[in-house]
Amino acid sequence: MKTLTGTNLPNRREFIRQLGLSGAALLFAPDFVGHWAADTRTDVIVLGGGIAGLYAALLLQEKGYTVRVLEASERIGGRLFTLDHLPGKPEIGGVEVGDGYKTILALAEKVGVAITPPEAQPPQARELALFVRGKLLHAKDWATDAQANLLDPNEKNILPPLLESHYTMKNIPFKQLDEWYGGSFRQLDVSYAEFLKIHGASDEAIRLIDVNANILGVQQTSALHVLRSLSLRIIGGSKTTLRIAGGSSRLPQAIATKLKQSPETNKVVTRIVQKKNRVEVHCADKSKYTARAVICTLPFPSLRKLQMEIPLTELQQEAISQMPYIPISQVHMRPLIPYWEKDKLPAAMWTDGPLGRIFAIYNQQGEVERLTAWMVGKEAIQFDQLTKEQAINFVTEQMEKMRPASRGAFEIIYINSWSANPFQGGAYHQYAPGQINRWVPHFARPAGNVCFAGEHTCFTHTGMEGAAISAERAVGEVEQLLST
């Protein structure tokens, strides 16, 4: 199975530059024995080469600081990743840019990347097939199907993919982006399952929501987290979504070209040490870097693997070690023949089976160019246990079980798992019941000379915009640290 795991290259050692008469002594000082040190005149080290890290580096550079970006994998971009080598250039990470994403839109303009409307989709792109309780049917037949539709009478007209928004959107209580945390709505920091039950969802509705909602699970997720995420559709400032021209990877690549010092890849950080007025960063290849401050954008599943000798608070340690990340696995398939014409059903599917949702991506000619199975939560976790050969066989068998017409009609071209990626640990963060009241916003505050950024540390927006906003905040914190 293909994953986005970076591979370590042979050690790339950097010689200590002449630091005056004391340079030779430093080379053999106890603190440096066994390591090659980087240029200690670096003002700030940024850990992570995603949007948050690259934008932070650019801002620091514009303010006159020297900055070095260390990225663990073999590529920059983080969870913005365009598969340029495949037909249609599939995206396996972030795609949508809200037209109200002021920070991202300004950043794209600064680095010369166009943000454009998505390509027009043919009418059939809005059609959907369902596979529920072992039965394949057209979405238009859902309300009257007695075998598949076991919802309560007042729910029967609601399609399965619309149940989540039906029970959640009308019950969002806050009107401001930063209103969801701070205690005013602490009673909502309970399981999403409990919230749904309180608002009248049947057990079958909760089961169907649990299958494909982009969360770890309705029992494992705070209702307040879901309400906050969905509220961005109303109060997030965007009316429509746009795309990064040429693919999402174009934005991080363009930012990197503006940096005087190129980001260093294959730099797996193993240890962060706070000294009196500097921070040391140790890497798996035995290299060591020193700076006056660090901006850490690493996702918490990656950060919790590090040896951190920095003054973290109890709440910060707890958040780093316990914050859940959502497992999402994708299987990209190329149709060989249009099997949906044979069974006379839409190509796209919503299922309550182990493959989750099947998205149909159309090209400019109105033809289905690619199918993408999207698994989330426990389905993704189970899928990630399979070998590549087992995964291919599993997907093939499940597709043929649901759509017999698909037998021999497609090929698998790429498999991705964000939770299996050792430098990500999941597609994005979420909160379990009770964690928002306890952690937010305290866990994102600086620890000594280490500041934190990344979409998980932004409390107004999520995704790309959240990552960019967090970078601006962290840079401001660094400025304050270095001015004292």
Buried (B, 14 or more C-beta within 10 A) or exposed (E): BBBBEBEBEEEEEEEBEEBEEEEEEBBEEEEBEEBBBBBBEBBBBBBBBBBBBBBBBBBBBEBEBBBBBBBBBEBBBBBBBBBEEBEBEBBBBBBBBBBBBBBBBEBBEBBEBEBEEEEEEBEBBEBBBBBBBEBBBBBEEBEEBEEBBBBEEEBBEBBBBEBBEBBBBEBBEBEEBEBBBEEEBBEBBBBBBBBBBEEEBBEBBBBBBBBBBBBBBBEBBBBBBBBBBBBBEEBBBBEEBBBBEBBBBBBBBBBBEBBEEEBBBBBBBEBBBBEEEBBBBBBBBEBBBBBBBBBBBBBBBBBBBBEBBBEBEEBBBBBBEBBBBBBBBBBBBBBEEEBBEEEEBBBBBBBBBBBBBBBBBBEEEEEBBBBBBBBBBBBBBBBBEBEEEEBBEBBBEBBBBBBEBBEEBBEBBBBBBBBBBBBBBBBBBBBBBBBBBBBBEEBBBBBBBBBBBBBBBBBBBBBBBBBBBBBBBBBEBBBEBBEE
